[in-house]
Amino acid sequence: MEDYTRKFDIVSKSAEMREILSRVYEALKIKGYDPVTQIVGYLVSEDPTYITNYNGARSLVNNIDRDELLEELVKNYLEHNK
């Protein structure tokens, strides 16, 4: 077994979350939902039925760790609203 240290790449994780969240947002918008309200409902309740199945949005959002997403959203908000 090789002795090496893996590097955790937070940038690609953030970019992946951003891409998924954007696709979920667009799917909700296309289906006539208020995307912000639906995503908040999902984040607060952990109930995936707040997210439409359209274009695989529900499956996509399940690929994101909810706690990591909340952390990223808060960090982003604070960085842009100082």
C-alpha positions in Angstrom: 0.0 0.0 0.0 1.3 3.4 -1.0 1.8 6.0 1.7 0.4 9.2 0.3 -2.0 12.0 1.4 -5.0 12.8 -0.7 -5.8 16.4 -1.2 -9.4 17.4 -0.6 -10.4 19.7 -3.5 -13.0 22.1 -2.0 -13.1 24.2 -5.2 -14.4 21.3 -7.4 -16.9 20.4 -4.6 -18.2 23.9 -4.6 -18.4 24.1 -8.4 -20.3 20.8 -8.4 -22.8 22.0 -5.8 -23.2 25.2 -7.8 -23.9 23.3 -11.0 -26.4 21.0 -9.4 -28.2 23.8 -7.6 -28.4 25.7 -10.8 -29.9 22.8 -12.7 -32.4 22.1 -9.9 -33.3 25.9 -9.9 -33.9 25.8 -13.6 -36.0 22.7 -13.5 -38.2 24.2 -10.7 -38.6 27.4 -12.7 -39.6 25.6 -15.9 -42.2 23.7 -14.0 -43.7 26.9 -12.6 -42.5 26.6 -9.0 -40.8 29.4 -7.0 -37.3 27.8 -7.0 -36.1 29.6 -3.9 -39.1 28.6 -1.8 -39.0 25.0 -2.9 -35.2 24.7 -2.3 -35.6 26.3 1.2 -38.5 23.9 1.9 -36.2 21.0 1.0 -33.3 22.3 3.0 -35.4 22.9 6.1 -37.4 19.6 6.0 -35.1 17.2 4.2 -38.1 16.2 2.2 -37.1 15.6 -1.4 -40.7 16.0 -2.7 -40.1 19.8 -2.6 -37.9 19.2 -5.6 -39.5 18.3 -9.0 -38.5 15.1 -10.8 -38.4 17.0 -14.0 -35.0 16.7 -15.7 -33.8 14.5 -12.8 -33.7 17.4 -10.4 -34.7 15.4 -7.4 -32.0 12.8 -8.1 -29.4 15.6 -8.6 -30.2 17.3 -5.3 -29.9 14.0 -3.5 -26.2 14.0 -4.6 -25.5 17.0 -2.5 -24.8 16.7 1.2 -27.4 19.0 2.7 -25.1 20.2 5.5 -22.3 21.0 3.1 -24.7 22.9 0.9 -26.0 25.0 3.8 -22.4 25.7 4.8 -21.6 26.9 1.3 -24.7 29.0 1.0 -24.0 30.8 4.4 -20.4 31.3 3.5 -21.2 32.7 0.1 -23.9 35.0 1.5 -21.6 36.4 4.2 -18.7 36.9 1.7 -21.0 38.9 -0.6 -23.0 40.9 2.0 -20.3 42.3 4.3 
